[in-house]
Amino acid sequence: MDAEKIRNLTDAELRQQERELNDQLFRLKFQLKMGQTESLKKIRGLRKDVARVKTIMREKALAVSGNDNAGPAGEAGKARNK
């Protein structure tokens, strides 16, 4: 899954996507343990997709909280540099 496509999703869609990917990952791991599949590439890809979704969810959360604290934090950083 492309990072740009993930960035265009809403928060609810991101949570749903994360649930679906984790479910698929669970099923593939279960099949691997049962000896029904040997698709390590799919497992690795799913783990990376989950990480992408979580990263973008965190970026969005930081962007929202960063906008609230932008004023004082910027001023404090300038004061330290003097």
N, C-alpha and C positions, 0 to 999 in steps of 0.2 A: 504494500500500500504506500502511496506517495505521500510525503509529508505535507505538501500543499493541499491535497484533498482533505487530509485530516484537519488542517488548520481552518478549513472552511466549514467544518461541522460545528453545531451548537454544543453546549455543555451536556445536554441530555443525550444527544447523539454520540458524543464522545464516551460517556459512561456506558451506553448500550454497546458501542463498538468494543470497549474494553471487556465487557462481560462476554460477548460473543467470542472474542479472541481467546480469552481464558478458558472458555468452555471447549473450544476446538483443541486448545493445547492440552487440556486434561484428557480429552478423548484419545488424542494421538499418543500421549505418554502411556495411557492405559493399554492401548493396542500394542505399543512397543514392548511393554512388560509381559503381555500375554503372548508375544511372539507372532502377532498377526501382521505386523508391518515393520519395515526397516527404513522408514522415511525420516532420517535425521535432518535432511535439508528442510523439510516442512516444519519440523519442530523448531529449528534455528530461526527460520523465517518468521514463524508465529511469535517467538520470544522477542525478536527485534520489532515486530509490529506492535506488540504490547508495550514495549519500551518507548516507541515513538508516541503512542497515544498518551501514555503517562507523562512523558516529557512535555507534550503540547498542552495537556491539562494543567501542568504545573506552571508553564510559561504564562498561560492565560490567568491563572490565579495570582501570580506575581505581578502581572501587568495591572490587574484590578487593584491590588493592594498597593502597588507602587505609585499609582496615580493619586491615592489618598495621602501618601507620605512624601510626595515629591518636594514640596516647599521646604520644610524644616531640614530634611536630610541634605538637600543641596546646599543650604546655607551653612550647616555644621561642617560639611566637608571643606568649604571654602575657608572657614575660620581656622581649621587645622593647618592649612597650607601656609598661612601667614607667618 
